[in-house]
Amino acid sequence: MRVVLADLRGRDEYVSKDSVAGGYGSRVTPFSRVIRTVAWFKERFITVPSGQLAYVAAIFADMRHEVVFVNDENDTPDADVAIVLTSLVDHRREARWGDAMRARGARVGAIGLTASKMPELYDHWVDFVVNGEPEHAARRLAAGEQLTGRIASPAVDDLDGLPFPRWDLVGMRPERRGLRIIRPAGRGFPLVASRGCPEFCTYCPHRILAEYRARSVENVGDELELLCGRYPNPYVIFRDPLFTQERDRMLALCDEIRRRELVLEFECETRLDRLDPDLIDRLRQAGLRSISFGVESVSSETLRRVARRPTPPEHQRAIVNHCRRRGIYTAGFYVIGFLQDDWNSVAATIHYAIDLASTFAQFKILTPYPGTPLWKQLAPLVYERDWQRFDGFTPTFHHPSLRAEELNFLLTAAYTRFYMRPSFAVNFSRVQDRRAHSFACRMDRRVAALHGRQEEAQMRPVIC
Ligand code: SF4
């Protein structure tokens, strides 16, 4: 059987799919020069092939089916079965491609979080829509079953029983030597050591498809060893929503990497309260180069309202400073527009992000994603009817205190203030010299005053 797998590229804007926003995806529209630059870097250094499709490819290849990968919407090769990875932010293109493949005689299916939670976006354009993690449905297809309509695909209980992802079948690009800024350009290997998240943040789509499950350390070690054997010194991107949830398991993984003498570098995403200096040092020895974490808001009361357990600011600072001393890049995630937010509280969060001084920061506008508790809470306030605009950067509901223009302005100001300051360059260059840092901080204050004057001329200064 010939199986075509599609992870379609967005056009003109930077679109991320697969595990971004749990699978709903995000779209960065370059609405300022700073964002255009951020999007440019993301496109070249952050984009990697889909882990979900790599698992599906492995299942079909194991059953000796031919696997063909496409990422261009105009590419509609002959196929017996075609599977498209879905996203909320680009669902029309995916549905169009499914329809075109169906017209060419393939039986077409849709997989991913969006297909699972919003099947009505695909029902008319494809033959079957998979609800759940895709591996169970892929095994049925690979065994020759014909699927039709909405198909329940139960979560995988035994993650160790899955074949390892086949990156060679889903468009992994050869490494471009010399082009390496933290990650090698387009050449990071996503690896999922656990799925789901045991936390309860009401806005988060990472926890709505299936429960938290973790692979054994030995199984993860086997996959890392295989990667190291095929691709020397690989850069591994752990895509677990909460990588360091189990401290002992992390220490065991560090031991496993050392015992097998694996040479690799990796990054991960976690909560700051799931890190401590000793654990960071062990992870660093094993190859850790970069950590991403959610801060979301400076207000612990705001976080409690969305069922997010706040992490004490002293602990956040201690961890970020420790990472800086160890040469580990850090990236903090922030959300603008919680229901309790007003101009001053958003300004306070932006200033906290600058003061915390992670290497990078990502700011998004609160988005009520379908299937989350936040969606149920905010549904009466939602005015946006185009699901493609639920992209993490566009206001979608009537905020009680902030107009859409104000949210957009604050978002733009957050990126400008964070990235257009001397300390960003110093942190990014991993300069350790104290005099350089204190000089950059003094210059930061001057630049901040300039930003304030520019903001005042446009709307209002972002100060708290
Ligand atoms: S800790 Fe992170 S991944 Fe887990 S539910 Fe909260 S926001 Fe989502």
Residues whose N, C-alpha, C, O or C-beta is under 5 A from the ligand:
A	BS01	SF4	C197 E199 F200 C201 C204 H206 R207 P241
